[in-house]
Amino acid sequence: MATKKTTPATPASTRPLWQRLALRRLKFLGYVALVLAVVLGGSYLFAPQWLMAADMKRQAMTAHVEKHSVQVGDTKWVYYEGGQGPTLVLLHGFAASKEVWLKQMELLSPHFHVIAPDLPGWGESSRVDGASYNIDAQVARLQGFMDALQLQKVVLIGHSMGGAIAGVFAAEHPEHVAELALLDSFGLKANENEFSREAMSGKNVFAFDNREQFAKATAWAFGKPLDIPGRFQDVLIRRNQENRAFIDRTFNELRDPSQYLSLQNRLDKLGMPVLGLWCHDDKIIDISALDNLRNGLKNAASISTSMMTGCNHMPIIEKPEETARILTQFTLSH
């Protein structure tokens, strides 16, 4: 009987060591990528607010700012702060938060000490049930915030509703304000437009309950549709619904002439250098407000105005580099 000849077993791998190590590393990276995809995909579907919070932290790190808080009376202020140099205090607008300033802070923090708070009632700052959060009430609270942080002379920068608060504060407390910058500011006389007609009729266009309404609401403020993933929109919609009573109440407060003309009626009290910066195609605060600002500044040390094209009501987001350049030039020129 013939005997079957056996062949010696082949080694598990005849590849060089470096190839085996590279394959192991690729497999490991593949496993990590798979896990990340599952985690991120799951987070996007079931907890998109976590991803949004993580992105805000990333933007804050990029801007070299940190989040802080301070208790002033019955109000907890939460704010971003970073950078060194002349102090810029940045006030956001209606239904917004300190996060709208993150790109500006990234551009400005290399040259300035920047502070961007959530105004009381908004964002992460506290809210007292039944209290007023109109322009005058916020100006009083801002005084406490400035004192708590021991801020002396600052460059006060306000956008939209924050512009009215900044302007009225500068008129009432000029000892704290070295320069004032107003970006598409509320509180000034302006030609009637579709937004003002809607507002005066009592319709709050900043209230939304679904993605279609969200798109319409943001179209009032942005020249181009926002590229925000659907599940992130859902988070913003839910927050809007949760805060609806406060949003509606404050919106109605600001419809009073004492509020929508709050800054116009105090322009002659402003003695510091003032910058007015507007988007030409602002659908919310008509560009005519810029002329009324300029004409009302009887006693300002200097008046600077800038008008930008290619944006609507949010130059700080739509035209961040140009906005930061104008703010830098204005601040350093005085």
Long-range contacts (C-beta under 8 A, 24 or more apart in sequence): 44-229, 44-231, 45-231, 48-229, 48-231, 48-232, 48-234, 48-235, 49-235, 51-232, 52-232, 52-235, 56-99, 56-102, 59-99, 59-102, 59-103, 59-106, 60-102, 62-102, 62-106, 63-102, 63-103, 63-105, 63-106, 63-109, 64-105, 64-106, 64-109, 64-110, 65-102, 65-105, 65-109, 65-114, 65-116, 69-124, 70-145, 70-148, 70-149, 72-141, 72-144, 72-145, 72-147, 72-148, 73-141, 73-144, 74-126, 74-128, 75-120, 75-125, 75-126, 75-128, 75-141, 75-144, 76-125, 76-126, 77-117, 77-118, 77-120, 77-125, 77-145, 77-148, 78-117, 78-118, 78-123, 78-124, 78-125, 79-115, 79-116, 79-117, 79-118, 80-105, 80-114, 80-115, 80-116, 80-117, 81-113, 81-114, 81-115, 81-116, 82-109, 82-113, 82-114, 83-108, 83-109, 83-110, 83-111, 83-112, 83-113, 83-114, 84-112, 84-113, 85-111, 85-112, 85-113, 86-112, 86-113, 86-155, 86-178, 86-331, 87-112, 87-113, 87-114, 87-115, 87-151, 87-153, 87-154, 87-155, 88-112, 88-113, 88-114, 88-115, 88-154, 88-155, 88-157, 88-327, 88-331, 89-115, 89-116, 89-117, 89-146, 89-151, 89-154, 89-155, 89-156, 89-157, 89-166, 90-114, 90-115, 90-116, 90-157, 90-158, 90-159, 90-162, 91-116, 91-117, 91-119, 91-142, 91-156, 91-157, 91-158, 91-159, 91-162, 91-163, 91-165, 91-166, 92-116, 92-118, 92-119, 92-122, 92-123, 92-159, 92-160, 92-161, 92-162, 93-159, 93-160, 93-161, 93-162, 93-163, 93-186, 94-160, 94-161, 94-186, 94-206, 94-250, 94-251, 94-254, 95-122, 95-206, 95-240, 95-247, 96-122, 96-159, 96-160, 97-122, 97-123, 97-124, 98-123, 98-124, 99-123, 100-159, 100-314, 100-316, 100-317, 101-316, 103-316, 103-317, 103-320, 104-316, 104-320, 104-323, 104-324, 104-327, 107-320, 107-321, 107-324, 108-324, 108-327, 108-328, 111-328, 112-155, 112-328, 112-331, 115-149, 115-151, 117-145, 119-162, 119-165, 121-246, 121-250, 127-246, 132-253, 133-246, 133-250, 133-253, 134-250, 134-253, 134-254, 134-256, 134-259, 135-161, 135-164, 135-165, 135-168, 135-187, 135-254, 135-259, 135-262, 135-263, 136-168, 136-258, 136-259, 136-262, 138-165, 139-165, 139-168, 139-169, 139-172, 142-169, 143-169, 143-173, 143-176, 146-173, 146-176, 151-176, 152-176, 153-177, 153-178, 154-178, 155-179, 155-180, 155-181, 155-331, 156-180, 156-181, 157-181, 157-183, 157-327, 158-182, 158-183, 158-185, 159-183, 159-184, 159-185, 159-314, 159-316, 160-184, 160-185, 160-186, 160-284, 160-285, 160-313, 161-186, 161-254, 163-187, 163-263, 164-188, 164-259, 164-262, 164-263, 167-262, 167-263, 167-266, 167-267, 167-270, 168-262, 168-263, 168-266, 170-270, 170-272, 171-263, 171-266, 171-267, 171-269, 171-270, 172-266, 172-269, 174-269, 174-270, 174-271, 174-272, 177-272, 178-272, 178-273, 178-334, 179-272, 179-273, 179-274, 179-275, 179-330, 179-331, 179-334, 180-270, 180-272, 180-273, 180-274, 180-275, 181-274, 181-275, 181-277, 181-327, 181-330, 181-331, 182-263, 182-274, 182-275, 182-276, 182-277, 182-293, 183-277, 183-278, 183-315, 183-316, 183-323, 184-277, 184-278, 184-279, 184-282, 184-284, 184-285, 184-313, 184-314, 184-315, 185-263, 185-276, 185-285, 185-289, 185-293, 186-254, 186-260, 186-263, 186-285, 187-259, 187-260, 187-261, 187-262, 187-263, 187-264, 188-261, 188-263, 188-264, 188-285, 188-289, 188-292, 188-293, 188-296, 189-261, 189-264, 189-288, 189-289, 189-292, 190-285, 190-286, 190-288, 190-289, 190-292, 191-286, 191-288, 192-286, 193-283, 193-286, 194-283, 195-220, 195-283, 195-284, 196-286, 199-251, 199-255, 200-255, 202-252, 202-255, 204-247, 204-248, 204-251, 204-252, 206-240, 206-247, 206-251, 207-240, 207-244, 207-247, 207-248, 208-237, 208-240, 209-237, 209-240, 209-241, 210-237, 211-237, 213-237, 214-240, 220-283, 220-284, 220-312, 220-313, 221-283, 221-284, 221-312, 221-313, 221-314, 222-312, 222-313, 222-314, 222-317, 222-318, 223-279, 223-281, 223-310, 223-311, 223-312, 223-318, 224-318, 264-292, 264-296, 267-293, 267-296, 267-297, 267-298, 268-296, 268-297, 268-298, 268-299, 269-299, 270-297, 270-299, 270-300, 271-299, 271-300, 271-301, 272-300, 272-301, 273-300, 273-301, 273-302, 273-303, 273-304, 273-330, 273-334, 274-300, 274-302, 274-303, 274-304, 275-304, 275-305, 275-306, 275-326, 275-327, 275-330, 276-303, 276-304, 276-305, 276-306, 277-305, 277-306, 277-307, 277-308, 277-315, 277-323, 277-326, 277-327, 278-305, 278-306, 278-307, 278-308, 278-315, 279-307, 279-308, 279-309, 279-311, 279-312, 279-313, 279-314, 279-315, 279-318, 279-319, 280-307, 280-308, 280-309, 281-309, 281-311, 281-312, 282-312, 282-313, 283-312, 283-313, 284-312, 284-313, 285-313, 301-334, 302-334, 304-330, 304-333
